[in-house]
Amino acid sequence: MSKGVVDVSYTALDECRTRVHIASKDFALDEILKASESQTPADTTEPRLLGMMPGVTDLAAKIDAVWAAVRVELGSGQRRLEAVERALDEVESNLRKAATASGA
């Protein structure tokens, strides 16, 4: 029967935190584009790049909206994973403090 001591694998916590850290970097748009050898899109799409057909201004605006949404979603994913990384670090730190305090 346990006497209040939690059996923890600090190595597993560290490995999980490391993998979360690596995954968070996978959400960095610049890194994604660098890996694909693509260029970062301009902040605004020039309608003339799409030709002379009717509606190119609206199409360019929709392209910009999609890119803005992609940036927001990737940034959100990255921030959430970074928060998980910090939380895992805090869990490990608290477990170590508790173990020290209990004399384990």
Residue pairs with C-beta under 8 A, 6 or more apart in sequence:
4 102
5 99
5 102
5 104
6 95
6 98
8 95
8 99
10 92
10 95
10 96
13 88
13 91
13 92
13 95
14 92
16 88
17 85
17 88
17 89
17 92
20 81
20 84
20 85
20 88
21 81
21 85
23 81
24 77
24 78
24 81
24 82
24 85
25 31
25 78
26 32
27 74
27 75
27 77
27 78
27 81
28 74
28 78
29 40
29 70
29 71
29 74
29 75
30 40
32 74
33 39
33 40
41 67
43 64
44 60
44 64
45 60
45 61
45 63
45 64
46 60
47 56
47 57
47 59
47 60
48 56
49 60
50 56
50 59
50 60
